[in-house]
């Protein structure tokens, strides 16, 4: 039995991130915990430093269900990968920002040692974030693909030259059909990611809602929508569409969509769990990440 297995997820392409991962591994060992690496990362890390050689491997030495927590060194992309790795377990994800612009990381690298100490002491809160359940059905209604998303599920055109023809359905009722480059269905967590770039609303993480945002739609009524957290959103690829589409979830998992395909997005029954050391007002995160001007603010009298 491994004592307190804690997953360490880092980007092996950056020297500072690899050095940080080694510090975390050593600190966990020193505290009597068991550092764990994703199996896919093992050879790459060992090639960079021999001290990674005897680190336990996820799925081989330690089951996902046995993980206590995941420490992530990197930006939002690395955190999304970690959320994928621990999916199905109760392990929360703690993000340590290594210099990237992102919203999911809890602290900066300067506080890394203190963060590991607090992980060992179990001195953190767990914040649950709404996630999406995503299903793809073929023209006959059979489910051909299932996945999930923390940020967003996006239906996009597969060819640069051709737009796709879609019809949007909310809670079992058709809303509108139009040609477009795609559709983004976003969680509040993802509202500052692809949804933001597409002109969708920024949604505070405490708000339970789902955003539906068209991409370059050729229609009068093609505005961003905000629907309830229990709503069912369906996007159908109309048979008359010239081009094929592709589904992307969090920019990590994809599935081809031929004409007639139907993508159904709902709230997932399993949220994503984020470990928090320093609960921070989301307004402050927005100001910091986007460097918003707040000079002249007087505050409450």
Residue pairs with C-beta under 8 A, 6 or more apart in sequence:
2 34
2 36
2 56
2 61
2 62
2 66
3 32
3 33
3 34
4 32
4 33
4 34
4 68
5 33
5 34
5 36
5 56
5 62
5 66
5 67
5 68
6 28
6 33
6 34
6 35
6 36
6 67
6 68
6 69
6 70
6 71
6 119
7 36
7 37
7 38
7 58
7 67
7 69
7 70
7 71
7 82
7 85
7 86
7 91
8 21
8 24
8 25
8 28
8 35
8 36
8 37
8 55
8 70
8 71
8 73
9 38
9 41
9 70
9 71
9 72
9 73
9 74
9 78
9 81
9 82
9 85
10 17
10 18
10 20
10 21
10 41
10 72
10 73
10 74
10 78
11 17
11 73
11 74
11 78
11 98
12 18
12 41
12 44
12 45
12 48
14 98
16 98
16 99
16 109
17 73
17 74
17 98
18 45
18 48
18 49
20 73
20 96
20 98
20 109
20 112
21 45
21 52
21 73
22 49
22 51
22 52
23 112
23 113
24 35
24 71
24 73
24 112
24 116
25 35
25 51
25 52
25 55
26 51
27 113
27 116
27 117
28 34
28 35
28 116
28 120
29 35
31 116
31 117
31 120
33 68
33 120
34 56
34 62
35 55
35 56
36 55
36 56
36 57
36 58
36 61
36 62
36 67
37 45
37 52
37 55
37 56
37 57
37 58
38 57
38 58
38 85
39 57
39 58
39 59
39 60
42 52
42 55
42 57
45 52
45 55
46 52
46 53
56 62
58 64
58 67
58 85
64 85
64 86
64 87
64 88
64 89
64 91
65 88
65 89
65 90
66 89
67 86
67 89
67 91
68 91
69 91
69 92
69 93
69 94
69 119
69 275
70 82
70 85
70 86
70 91
70 92
70 93
70 94
71 94
71 96
71 115
71 116
71 119
72 78
72 79
72 82
72 93
72 94
72 95
72 96
72 105
73 96
73 98
73 109
73 112
74 95
74 96
74 97
74 98
74 100
74 105
75 97
75 98
75 99
75 100
75 101
75 102
75 105
76 95
76 100
76 102
76 103
76 104
76 105
76 193
77 100
77 251
78 95
79 93
79 95
79 102
79 104
79 105
80 104
80 150
80 151
80 250
80 251
80 252
81 252
82 93
82 95
83 93
83 150
83 272
84 250
84 252
84 253
86 93
87 148
87 270
88 270
90 273
91 273
92 124
92 126
92 273
92 274
92 275
93 104
93 272
93 273
93 274
93 275
94 106
94 115
94 119
94 124
94 274
94 275
94 277
95 102
95 104
95 105
95 106
95 107
95 274
96 105
96 106
96 107
96 108
96 109
96 111
96 112
96 115
97 105
97 106
97 107
97 108
97 109
98 109
99 109
101 289
102 289
103 189
103 192
103 193
103 285
103 289
104 189
104 274
106 115
106 274
106 275
106 276
106 277
106 278
107 115
107 277
107 278
111 277
115 277
118 124
118 277
119 275
123 277
124 275
124 276
124 277
125 275
125 276
125 277
125 279
126 273
126 274
126 275
126 276
127 205
127 273
127 274
127 275
127 276
127 279
128 271
128 272
128 273
128 274
129 150
129 187
129 188
129 189
129 205
129 271
129 272
129 273
129 274
130 187
130 188
130 189
130 208
130 210
130 229
130 267
130 268
130 271
131 148
131 149
131 150
131 187
131 267
131 268
131 270
131 271
131 272
132 148
132 149
132 150
132 152
132 153
132 185
132 187
132 210
132 249
132 265
132 266
132 267
132 268
133 146
133 148
133 265
133 266
133 267
133 268
133 269
134 146
134 147
134 148
134 149
134 153
134 247
134 249
134 263
134 264
134 265
135 143
135 145
135 146
135 263
135 264
135 265
136 143
136 144
136 145
136 146
136 247
136 255
136 257
136 261
136 262
136 263
136 264
137 143
137 144
137 261
137 262
137 263
137 264
138 144
138 258
138 260
138 261
138 262
139 239
139 258
139 259
139 260
139 261
141 262
144 255
145 247
145 255
147 249
147 253
147 255
148 249
148 268
148 270
149 187
149 190
149 249
149 250
150 187
150 189
150 190
150 250
150 272
151 186
151 187
151 189
151 190
151 193
151 194
151 250
151 251
152 184
152 185
152 186
152 187
152 190
152 193
152 194
152 195
152 249
152 250
153 184
153 185
153 247
153 248
153 249
153 263
153 265
154 182
154 183
154 184
154 185
154 194
154 247
154 248
154 249
155 164
155 166
155 182
155 183
155 235
155 237
155 245
155 246
155 247
155 257
155 263
156 164
156 181
156 182
156 215
156 245
156 246
156 247
156 248
157 163
157 164
157 181
157 182
157 243
157 245
157 246
158 243
158 244
158 245
158 246
158 256
158 257
159 243
159 244
161 243
162 242
162 243
163 179
163 180
163 181
163 216
163 218
163 242
163 243
164 179
164 180
164 181
164 182
164 237
164 241
164 243
164 244
164 245
165 177
165 178
165 179
165 237
165 238
165 240
165 241
165 242
166 177
166 178
166 179
166 180
166 183
166 235
166 236
166 237
166 238
166 241
167 174
167 175
167 176
167 177
167 235
167 236
167 238
168 174
168 175
168 176
168 177
168 183
168 212
168 233
168 234
168 235
169 175
169 232
169 233
169 234
169 235
169 236
170 212
170 225
170 227
170 231
170 232
170 233
170 234
171 227
171 231
171 232
172 232
176 219
176 221
176 222
177 238
178 214
178 217
178 218
178 219
178 222
179 217
179 218
179 219
179 241
180 214
180 215
180 216
180 217
180 218
180 219
180 222
181 215
181 216
181 217
182 214
182 215
182 216
182 245
183 212
183 213
183 214
183 215
183 235
184 194
184 195
184 198
184 200
184 211
184 212
184 213
184 214
184 215
185 210
185 211
185 212
185 213
185 233
185 235
185 265
186 193
186 194
186 195
186 200
186 203
186 210
186 211
186 212
186 213
187 210
187 211
188 203
188 204
188 205
188 206
188 207
188 208
188 209
189 205
189 272
190 250
191 200
191 201
191 202
191 203
191 211
192 202
192 286
192 289
194 251
195 201
195 211
195 213
196 202
198 213
198 214
198 215
198 224
199 213
199 224
200 211
200 213
200 224
201 211
201 224
201 226
202 286
203 209
203 211
203 226
204 282
205 282
206 282
208 228
208 229
209 226
209 227
209 228
209 229
210 226
210 227
210 228
210 229
210 231
210 233
210 265
210 267
211 224
211 225
211 226
211 227
212 224
212 225
212 226
212 227
212 233
213 224
213 225
214 222
214 223
214 224
227 233
229 267
230 266
230 267
231 266
232 264
232 265
232 266
233 264
233 265
233 266
234 262
234 263
234 264
234 265
235 262
235 263
235 265
236 260
236 261
236 262
236 263
237 244
237 245
237 257
237 258
237 259
237 260
237 261
237 262
238 259
239 259
239 260
240 259
241 259
244 256
244 257
244 258
244 259
245 256
245 257
245 261
246 254
246 255
246 256
246 257
247 254
247 255
247 256
247 257
247 263
248 254
257 263
286 292
287 294
